[in-house]
């Protein structure tokens, strides 16, 4: 296993220590069609199943659901297996997760960690042009919360710890990991 993947696994375990943490995504509770490990190629293996919420393949729904959980006191971590599909969730992310606080005069302030993955471009089984795009720059221009690219395995855990502190303080973060590094 790579140091990068080890750091992602350690980060998910760290987040799972909070009993209010909920991990939202698809493929988190059951193996994929190829019989691979559940949860982002095994990166959620240290997260108790009781904290994982299996969703249909509907990214906008996942982001909206996370907003609702946050407003009920939970600490959602949304997993988008491909950054490309975050585009399907932009309405919920940009117009609601990011803007609900100012729109409500601070009465409602959702806080979410968005974990998104840029697919690999260089290893065998290249995940193709629609599964390996990085939209970090575009998303940064649309939201007020940090969008952080995780290129160096040495900083992965510390960036997730900072995102957890932000989550605890009522602020969202988007963390971008790179499957080519796994």
Secondary structure as GFF3:
##gff-version 3
##sequence-region A 1 182
A	DSSP	alpha_helix	3	16	.	.	.	ID=ss1
A	DSSP	beta_strand	21	25	.	.	.	ID=ss2
A	DSSP	three_ten_helix	49	51	.	.	.	ID=ss3
A	DSSP	beta_strand	52	54	.	.	.	ID=ss4
A	DSSP	alpha_helix	59	71	.	.	.	ID=ss5
A	DSSP	beta_strand	75	80	.	.	.	ID=ss6
A	DSSP	three_ten_helix	83	89	.	.	.	ID=ss7
A	DSSP	alpha_helix	90	92	.	.	.	ID=ss8
A	DSSP	pi_helix	93	97	.	.	.	ID=ss9
A	DSSP	alpha_helix	100	103	.	.	.	ID=ss10
A	DSSP	beta_strand	112	118	.	.	.	ID=ss11
A	DSSP	three_ten_helix	129	131	.	.	.	ID=ss12
A	DSSP	alpha_helix	136	140	.	.	.	ID=ss13
A	DSSP	beta_strand	146	150	.	.	.	ID=ss14
A	DSSP	alpha_helix	153	168	.	.	.	ID=ss15
A	DSSP	beta_strand	173	178	.	.	.	ID=ss16
A	DSSP	three_ten_helix	179	181	.	.	.	ID=ss17
###
